[in-house]
Amino acid sequence: MTKCDIAIIGAGPYGLSVTAHLRTIKGLEVCTFGEPMCFWQRNMPTGMLLRSGWVASQIADPNQSLTLETFQTTSRNPISRPVPLDRFIQYGLWYQRQAAPDLDQRKIVRVESHQKGFRLILGDGETVISRRVVVAAGIGSFVRRPPEFADVPPSLASHTSEHRELRQFAGKQVLVIGSGQSALESAALLHEGGAKVEIVARAGRIRWLGGSVSSTLNHGSRLLSRLLYAPTDVGPAGISQLVARPDLLRPLPRSIQNWLRHRSIRPAGAHWLIGRLQNVPTNLGRSIVSAAPVGERVKVSLDDGSKRTIDHVLLGTGYRVDISKYDFLAPELTKAINRFHGYPRLQAGFESSVPGLHFVGAPALWSFGPLMQFVVGTHYASRSLLRHISRKTASGRVRVAESSLGSDDSVLALKHDN
Ligand SMILES: Cc1cc2nc3c(=O)[nH]c(=O)nc-3n(C[C@H](O)[C@H](O)[C@H](O)COP(=O)(O)OP(=O)(O)OC[C@H]3O[C@@H](n4cnc5c(N)ncnc54)[C@H](O)[C@@H]3O)c2cc1C
């Protein structure tokens, strides 16, 4: 049996960033579990480009030394913009080797309450007792599959997250459902890979994200753009500045927070997809009414009465956070967490209503706003957690380097893309 002060479940951008920050607390025993960057390596398509800009794709670290720039210099291999997925994965793995070289890649199969905090059971049966737990397990458990596809096997209708290689669909007819980045980029990659693609989406139009500060703008327009858009690159003009500051967002009435969230993360595609999709037929304002297998193919009916029988349906239908779907959380523990529509209600330091149990990343969105759905949210989350934990443990036993604490304000920590 191993003991630690804080166990971090997850080695994606959030788990790694939180690890790097908490390790600045002298004397604090931090154990981190998970396969590094595995969601990015297994559940996103080859050839993908990051939707977030250069600045917003930096994983926060306490000394600003584990940046994309440093990685680029160290690897002696320039990174193009938008950042390609494979380069971002390499960056994440490099970050992990610096910040968490002793990462334990074993899976946590159970977390339950214990008189000293929490008992974690690993895949091989080993037990870890930890005073606190930070859940940074990502969105992989929250895949959203529309009920219309309940009777269609995954071989005929699959979620975008199930594919690494979309080239397997070359020569096939594929219907892509959705109008978010994942659906649109998958449609572009399928089309470029030789599939016959059609997009169907409920939205009446596709929203394109323009990029906050374009190098093609003149000086005045760039200044205005910088005023309206925070470097965090989440949300439309003006709103972007507000959602970049969770401390300002949190006290607002819930109805306003919900509206801001809706405006910031509604389905949209990066502007660089426009040209790549111009020859892909797009059927907007339409919903799927039914879907059924027909031999080796799938028949889909739309609400305009039209039907098509195609080789495959790719569901770009996103994710719906529901922490009860984290199968490693003991049901009694999940039940004890104060939740709203699947999200834990979090207090300062990303702590849930179960003392010592923290959530970062997408599950923190309801409490800290849309930033938490993106890598850029690591800046606020990690600093906030560091402050909280250092105060809780500061009773003389541990000391934090003051310079690591900085400010929680994500905007102050970042500068715009040039
Ligand atoms: C197609 C697609 C494109 C995206 N593009 C962008 C983008 O351009 N920019 C952006 O900011 N965001 C993007 N996102 C969102 C992105 O997924 C999140 O920003 C990011 O992954 C959040 O990091 P995370 O650390 O919370 O989760 P993840 O990166 O998913 O990491 C989760 C970690 O938890 C570990 N884990 C899970 N369960 C266990 C367990 N039981 N035991 C041990 N370890 C466990 C995993 O091994 C993994 O290490 C995109 C998402 C998708 C689906």
The ligand as an SDF file (V2000), in Angstrom:
LIG
                    3D

 53 58  0  0  0  0  0  0  0  0999 V2000
  -11.6980   16.4240  -31.5580 C   0  0  0  0  0  0  0  0  0  0  0  0
  -11.3500   17.3580  -30.4380 C   0  0  0  0  0  0  0  0  0  0  0  0
  -10.5420   18.4480  -30.6710 C   0  0  0  0  0  0  0  0  0  0  0  0
  -10.1840   19.3100  -29.6390 C   0  0  0  0  0  0  0  0  0  0  0  0
   -9.3860   20.3770  -29.9150 N   0  0  0  0  0  0  0  0  0  0  0  0
   -9.0400   21.2110  -28.9240 C   0  0  0  0  0  0  0  0  0  0  0  0
   -8.2010   22.3260  -29.1820 C   0  0  0  0  0  0  0  0  0  0  0  0
   -7.7970   22.5910  -30.3000 O   0  0  0  0  0  0  0  0  0  0  0  0
   -7.8460   23.1300  -28.1210 N   0  0  0  0  0  0  0  0  0  0  0  0
   -8.2880   22.8790  -26.8590 C   0  0  0  0  0  0  0  0  0  0  0  0
   -7.9400   23.6350  -25.9530 O   0  0  0  0  0  0  0  0  0  0  0  0
   -9.0900   21.8460  -26.5810 N   0  0  0  0  0  0  0  0  0  0  0  0
   -9.4880   21.0070  -27.5850 C   0  0  0  0  0  0  0  0  0  0  0  0
  -10.2970   19.9480  -27.3110 N   0  0  0  0  0  0  0  0  0  0  0  0
  -10.7510   19.7310  -25.9490 C   0  0  0  0  0  0  0  0  0  0  0  0
   -9.7280   18.8470  -25.2360 C   0  0  0  0  0  0  0  0  0  0  0  0
  -10.1590   17.5180  -25.2580 O   0  0  0  0  0  0  0  0  0  0  0  0
   -9.5370   19.3000  -23.8470 C   0  0  0  0  0  0  0  0  0  0  0  0
   -9.1310   20.6450  -23.8480 O   0  0  0  0  0  0  0  0  0  0  0  0
   -8.4080   18.5430  -23.1270 C   0  0  0  0  0  0  0  0  0  0  0  0
   -8.2900   17.2000  -23.5510 O   0  0  0  0  0  0  0  0  0  0  0  0
   -8.6520   18.5870  -21.6980 C   0  0  0  0  0  0  0  0  0  0  0  0
   -7.5890   17.9450  -21.0800 O   0  0  0  0  0  0  0  0  0  0  0  0
   -7.8230   16.9680  -19.8490 P   0  0  0  0  0  0  0  0  0  0  0  0
   -6.5120   16.8530  -19.2150 O   0  0  0  0  0  0  0  0  0  0  0  0
   -8.9870   17.4490  -19.0590 O   0  0  0  0  0  0  0  0  0  0  0  0
   -8.3240   15.6020  -20.4870 O   0  0  0  0  0  0  0  0  0  0  0  0
   -7.5970   14.4920  -21.4350 P   0  0  0  0  0  0  0  0  0  0  0  0
   -6.6130   15.1250  -22.3400 O   0  0  0  0  0  0  0  0  0  0  0  0
   -8.7170   13.7510  -22.0210 O   0  0  0  0  0  0  0  0  0  0  0  0
   -6.8240   13.5810  -20.4040 O   0  0  0  0  0  0  0  0  0  0  0  0
   -7.4840   12.6680  -19.5570 C   0  0  0  0  0  0  0  0  0  0  0  0
   -6.4520   11.8410  -18.8320 C   0  0  0  0  0  0  0  0  0  0  0  0
   -7.1310   11.0750  -17.8380 O   0  0  0  0  0  0  0  0  0  0  0  0
   -6.6090    9.7690  -17.8210 C   0  0  0  0  0  0  0  0  0  0  0  0
   -7.5910    8.8790  -17.2070 N   0  0  0  0  0  0  0  0  0  0  0  0
   -8.9090    8.8030  -17.4700 C   0  0  0  0  0  0  0  0  0  0  0  0
   -9.4690    7.8550  -16.6890 N   0  0  0  0  0  0  0  0  0  0  0  0
   -8.4790    7.3600  -15.9210 C   0  0  0  0  0  0  0  0  0  0  0  0
   -8.4210    6.3490  -14.9210 C   0  0  0  0  0  0  0  0  0  0  0  0
   -9.4930    5.6720  -14.5550 N   0  0  0  0  0  0  0  0  0  0  0  0
   -7.2140    6.0890  -14.3430 N   0  0  0  0  0  0  0  0  0  0  0  0
   -6.1120    6.7700  -14.7060 C   0  0  0  0  0  0  0  0  0  0  0  0
   -6.1220    7.7410  -15.6330 N   0  0  0  0  0  0  0  0  0  0  0  0
   -7.2890    8.0120  -16.2430 C   0  0  0  0  0  0  0  0  0  0  0  0
   -6.2690    9.4830  -19.2620 C   0  0  0  0  0  0  0  0  0  0  0  0
   -5.3240    8.4270  -19.3380 O   0  0  0  0  0  0  0  0  0  0  0  0
   -5.7050   10.8270  -19.6860 C   0  0  0  0  0  0  0  0  0  0  0  0
   -4.3380   10.8500  -19.3450 O   0  0  0  0  0  0  0  0  0  0  0  0
  -10.6780   19.0660  -28.3420 C   0  0  0  0  0  0  0  0  0  0  0  0
  -11.5040   17.9730  -28.0890 C   0  0  0  0  0  0  0  0  0  0  0  0
  -11.8440   17.1250  -29.1270 C   0  0  0  0  0  0  0  0  0  0  0  0
  -12.7460   15.9650  -28.8240 C   0  0  0  0  0  0  0  0  0  0  0  0
  1  2  1  0
  2  3  1  0
  2 52  2  0
  3  4  2  0
  4  5  1  0
  4 50  1  0
  5  6  2  0
  6  7  1  0
  6 13  1  0
  7  8  2  0
  7  9  1  0
  9 10  1  0
 10 11  2  0
 10 12  1  0
 12 13  2  0
 13 14  1  0
 14 15  1  0
 14 50  1  0
 15 16  1  0
 16 17  1  0
 16 18  1  0
 18 19  1  0
 18 20  1  0
 20 21  1  0
 20 22  1  0
 22 23  1  0
 23 24  1  0
 24 25  2  0
 24 26  1  0
 24 27  1  0
 27 28  1  0
 28 29  2  0
 28 30  1  0
 28 31  1  0
 31 32  1  0
 32 33  1  0
 33 34  1  0
 33 48  1  0
 34 35  1  0
 35 36  1  0
 35 46  1  0
 36 37  1  0
 36 45  1  0
 37 38  2  0
 38 39  1  0
 39 40  1  0
 39 45  2  0
 40 41  1  0
 40 42  2  0
 42 43  1  0
 43 44  2  0
 44 45  1  0
 46 47  1  0
 46 48  1  0
 48 49  1  0
 50 51  2  0
 51 52  1  0
 52 53  1  0
M  END
$$$$
